[in-house]
Amino acid sequence: MQQLTPAGNQAIQDLAQRYRISEDAVRTMLFAVSAGGGSMAQFYHSELGGGGQWMRGGMTMVGDMFNHGLQATVSGLCSELSSLLSNQQVFLPPPAQNMGGGFIVSGNAWWPGELGNPSSTGGQNDSRYAYFPQTRRLAISRNGQISVYDTLDHQIGGVQQQQGGYAGSLSFSSQFGTFTVDSLPMVSPTPQQPATAPFQAPEPPPQFAPPLPPASPQQTFGGSIQSQDEIVSAIERLANLHQKGILSDEEFKTKKSELLARL
């Protein structure tokens, strides 16, 4: 059983006095609400009508089903405990423990510090896990690399034993059934992604000058030598190409001289 912080113990004493039940009953309900991720609880305690269930924003069931006062007590107590778990550090950092099927992991905390204290830790198939129900996070360590996942609406209650699973494979159970880690969205993988090279625009293809006019200074057009208007038009086209930078000064000068020589 996880140990409580001084603030957690003080909160249990205050709630026990206010609801006029024993500290043991409040502590039992605290663990039940914590196991339900702060939104549900399944509990058993003689002071609370035996066995019962509570869901945040939903129904409250107690063993003495017609005892409406007891139902109100359980509902109010669970609601306050849910808020307490969300806003205060109630549990001391727990030793590594089995969440239901894996081997016990030893050693110090390996998960990112900003996640706080997990409700359960353990490991299977050469990987480790730590579950943080209050922040809806699940940290997984595979081969020294830590990945953090969003558990969405899952309220994880156990890890499934896998025989012959691939290295690092983990499967958990929640109120929705069994699911794998790979089905959860990854929030912050620890391994550094390779730096992306800055975008470089591709170099424009080399620009080639248009085909040179025929080596022969004459063109046959109706059996006659190239006309003066055609030569002037050709010079104008060369000037346009030169203005656009397609022809260099030297190329333009050479071609212009060749055409002028035909006049």
C-alpha positions as CSV (number, residue, x, y, z in Angstrom):
1,M,0.0,0.0,0.0
2,Q,1.3,3.4,-0.9
3,Q,2.3,5.8,1.8
4,L,0.6,9.1,2.3
5,T,2.3,12.5,2.5
6,P,1.7,14.6,5.6
7,A,-0.8,16.6,3.6
8,G,-2.5,13.4,2.6
9,N,-2.8,12.2,6.2
10,Q,-4.1,15.6,7.3
11,A,-6.7,15.6,4.5
12,I,-7.9,12.1,5.6
13,Q,-8.3,13.3,9.2
14,D,-10.3,16.4,8.1
15,L,-12.6,14.4,5.9
16,A,-13.2,11.7,8.6
17,Q,-14.3,14.4,11.0
18,R,-16.5,16.2,8.6
19,Y,-18.2,13.1,7.2
20,R,-18.3,11.5,10.7
21,I,-16.7,8.2,9.5
22,S,-13.5,6.6,10.5
23,E,-10.1,7.5,8.9
24,D,-9.8,3.9,7.7
25,A,-13.0,4.3,5.7
26,V,-11.7,7.5,4.1
27,R,-8.4,5.9,3.4
28,T,-10.1,3.0,1.7
29,M,-12.1,5.3,-0.4
30,L,-9.0,7.4,-1.3
31,F,-7.2,4.3,-2.7
32,A,-10.4,3.3,-4.6
33,V,-10.7,6.7,-6.2
34,S,-7.0,6.8,-7.0
35,A,-7.2,3.3,-8.7
36,G,-10.1,4.6,-10.8
37,G,-8.1,7.5,-12.1
38,G,-10.0,10.0,-10.1
39,S,-13.2,9.5,-12.0
40,M,-14.6,6.2,-10.6
41,A,-14.2,3.9,-7.6
42,Q,-15.1,0.3,-6.6
43,F,-14.9,-0.1,-2.9
44,Y,-15.8,-2.3,0.1
45,H,-16.0,-1.1,3.6
46,S,-18.5,-1.9,6.3
47,E,-19.1,1.7,7.3
48,L,-19.9,2.5,3.6
49,G,-22.6,-0.1,3.2
50,G,-20.3,-2.9,2.2
51,G,-19.5,-3.0,-1.5
52,G,-20.3,-0.2,-3.8
53,Q,-19.4,1.9,-6.8
54,W,-19.1,5.6,-7.6
55,M,-18.7,7.4,-10.9
56,R,-17.9,11.1,-11.2
57,G,-21.0,12.9,-12.6
58,G,-22.9,9.6,-12.6
59,M,-24.5,7.1,-10.2
60,T,-23.5,6.2,-6.7
61,M,-24.3,2.7,-5.5
62,V,-24.0,1.3,-2.0
63,G,-24.8,-2.0,-0.4
64,D,-27.7,-0.4,1.5
65,M,-29.4,0.8,-1.7
66,F,-32.3,2.5,0.0
67,N,-30.0,4.5,2.4
68,H,-30.0,7.8,0.6
69,G,-28.0,9.5,3.4
70,L,-25.2,7.0,2.9
71,Q,-25.3,7.5,-0.8
72,A,-24.9,11.2,-0.4
73,T,-22.0,10.6,2.0
74,V,-20.2,8.3,-0.5
75,S,-20.9,10.7,-3.4
76,G,-19.6,13.8,-1.5
77,L,-16.6,12.0,-0.1
78,C,-15.6,10.6,-3.5
79,S,-16.0,13.9,-5.2
80,E,-13.8,15.6,-2.6
81,L,-11.2,12.9,-2.9
82,S,-11.1,13.2,-6.7
83,S,-10.5,16.9,-6.4
84,L,-7.8,16.3,-3.7
85,L,-6.0,13.8,-6.0
86,S,-6.0,16.3,-8.8
87,N,-4.8,19.3,-6.8
88,Q,-2.4,18.0,-4.2
89,Q,0.4,15.5,-3.8
90,V,-1.3,12.9,-1.7
91,F,1.1,9.9,-2.1
92,L,4.7,9.6,-1.4
93,P,6.8,8.3,-4.4
94,P,6.0,4.6,-4.4
95,P,8.6,1.9,-4.6
96,A,8.5,0.1,-8.0
97,Q,5.6,-2.4,-7.9
98,N,3.8,-4.8,-10.1
99,M,0.6,-3.5,-11.6
100,G,-0.8,-7.0,-12.3
101,G,1.3,-9.4,-14.3
102,G,4.8,-8.0,-14.9
103,F,8.0,-8.4,-12.9
104,I,8.9,-5.9,-10.3
105,V,11.3,-3.2,-11.4
106,S,14.0,-2.1,-9.0
107,G,16.0,1.1,-9.0
108,N,15.2,4.9,-8.7
109,A,12.7,6.8,-10.7
110,W,13.5,6.8,-14.4
111,W,10.6,8.7,-15.8
112,P,10.6,12.5,-16.6
113,G,10.4,14.5,-13.4
114,E,7.6,16.8,-14.6
115,L,5.2,13.8,-14.7
116,G,5.3,13.7,-10.9
117,N,4.7,10.4,-9.0
118,P,3.1,7.4,-10.7
119,S,0.3,5.4,-9.2
120,S,1.9,2.2,-10.5
121,T,5.1,1.0,-12.1
122,G,6.4,-2.3,-13.4
123,G,7.8,-3.9,-16.4
124,Q,7.6,-6.7,-19.0
125,N,9.5,-7.9,-22.0
126,D,12.6,-5.8,-21.5
127,S,10.6,-2.6,-21.0
128,R,9.3,-0.6,-18.0
129,Y,6.2,1.5,-17.5
130,A,4.9,4.1,-15.1
131,Y,1.3,5.2,-15.0
132,F,0.2,8.8,-14.0
133,P,-3.6,8.8,-13.9
134,Q,-4.0,12.4,-12.7
135,T,-2.2,13.8,-15.8
136,R,-3.3,10.9,-18.2
137,R,0.2,9.9,-19.0
138,L,2.0,6.6,-19.4
139,A,5.8,6.6,-19.5
140,I,7.5,3.6,-21.3
141,S,11.2,2.9,-21.2
142,R,12.6,0.6,-23.9
143,N,16.3,-0.1,-24.2
144,G,17.1,3.1,-22.3
145,Q,14.8,5.3,-24.4
146,I,11.8,6.9,-22.7
147,S,8.5,7.7,-24.5
148,V,5.5,9.3,-22.9
149,Y,2.0,8.5,-24.1
150,D,-1.4,10.2,-23.6
151,T,-3.7,7.6,-22.0
152,L,-6.8,9.4,-23.3
153,D,-9.9,8.2,-21.4
154,H,-8.3,4.9,-20.4
155,Q,-8.3,4.2,-16.6
156,I,-5.5,1.7,-16.6
157,G,-6.1,-1.1,-14.1
158,G,-3.5,-3.7,-15.1
159,V,-0.9,-4.9,-17.5
160,Q,-1.4,-8.0,-19.5
161,Q,1.2,-10.8,-19.3
162,Q,2.5,-11.5,-22.8
163,Q,4.3,-14.7,-23.6
164,G,6.7,-14.5,-26.4
165,G,6.0,-10.9,-27.1
166,Y,8.5,-8.8,-29.0
167,A,11.1,-6.9,-27.0
168,G,9.4,-3.9,-25.4
169,S,5.8,-5.0,-26.1
170,L,3.3,-4.0,-23.5
171,S,-0.5,-4.5,-23.3
172,F,-2.7,-2.8,-20.7
173,S,-6.3,-3.2,-19.5
174,S,-8.8,-0.5,-18.8
175,Q,-12.6,0.0,-18.6
176,F,-12.5,-0.3,-22.4
177,G,-10.8,-3.7,-22.4
178,T,-7.2,-4.6,-23.4
179,F,-5.1,-2.3,-25.6
180,T,-1.5,-1.9,-26.6
181,V,0.9,1.0,-26.0
182,D,1.2,1.5,-29.7
183,S,-2.5,2.4,-29.9
184,L,-1.9,5.5,-27.7
185,P,-0.7,8.9,-29.2
186,M,2.9,9.6,-28.3
187,V,3.4,12.9,-26.5
188,S,7.1,13.3,-26.0
189,P,9.6,10.8,-27.2
190,T,13.0,11.1,-25.4
191,P,15.2,10.0,-28.3
192,Q,16.4,13.1,-30.1
193,Q,15.2,13.3,-33.7
194,P,17.9,13.8,-36.3
195,A,18.2,17.5,-37.1
196,T,16.5,18.4,-40.3
197,A,18.8,20.1,-42.8
198,P,17.7,23.6,-43.7
199,F,15.7,23.8,-46.9
200,Q,17.7,24.7,-49.9
201,A,16.0,25.7,-53.1
202,P,17.3,23.6,-56.0
203,E,19.7,25.3,-58.2
204,P,18.1,26.5,-61.4
205,P,19.1,24.5,-64.5
206,P,21.9,26.2,-66.5
207,Q,20.5,28.4,-69.2
208,F,21.6,27.8,-72.6
209,A,21.7,30.3,-75.4
210,P,19.3,29.6,-78.2
211,P,20.6,27.7,-81.2
212,L,22.9,29.9,-83.3
213,P,21.7,31.0,-86.7
214,P,23.0,28.8,-89.5
215,A,26.6,29.2,-90.3
216,S,25.7,30.2,-93.8
217,P,24.8,33.9,-94.0
218,Q,22.2,33.1,-96.6
219,Q,18.8,31.6,-96.4
220,T,16.8,30.7,-99.4
221,F,13.3,32.3,-99.4
222,G,11.5,32.0,-102.6
223,G,14.9,31.6,-104.3
224,S,16.2,34.9,-103.1
225,I,18.8,36.0,-100.4
226,Q,17.4,36.7,-96.9
227,S,15.6,40.0,-96.9
228,Q,16.6,43.1,-95.0
229,D,13.4,43.1,-92.9
230,E,14.2,39.5,-91.7
231,I,17.7,40.5,-90.7
232,V,16.5,43.5,-88.7
233,S,13.8,41.3,-87.1
234,A,16.5,38.8,-86.1
235,I,18.7,41.5,-84.6
236,E,15.7,42.7,-82.5
237,R,15.1,39.1,-81.3
238,L,18.8,38.9,-80.3
239,A,18.6,42.2,-78.5
240,N,15.6,40.9,-76.5
241,L,17.5,37.8,-75.5
242,H,20.5,39.9,-74.6
243,Q,18.3,42.1,-72.4
244,K,16.9,39.1,-70.6
245,G,20.4,37.9,-69.8
246,I,20.2,34.8,-72.0
247,L,23.0,36.1,-74.3
248,S,26.2,37.6,-73.0
249,D,27.5,40.9,-74.2
250,E,30.1,39.1,-76.3
251,E,27.6,36.7,-77.9
252,F,25.2,39.5,-78.7
253,K,27.9,41.6,-80.2
254,T,29.2,38.7,-82.4
255,K,25.8,37.7,-83.7
256,K,24.7,41.2,-84.3
257,S,27.9,41.8,-86.4
258,E,27.2,38.7,-88.4
259,L,23.7,39.8,-89.2
260,L,24.7,43.3,-90.1
261,A,27.2,42.0,-92.5
262,R,24.4,40.4,-94.5
263,L,22.8,43.8,-95.2
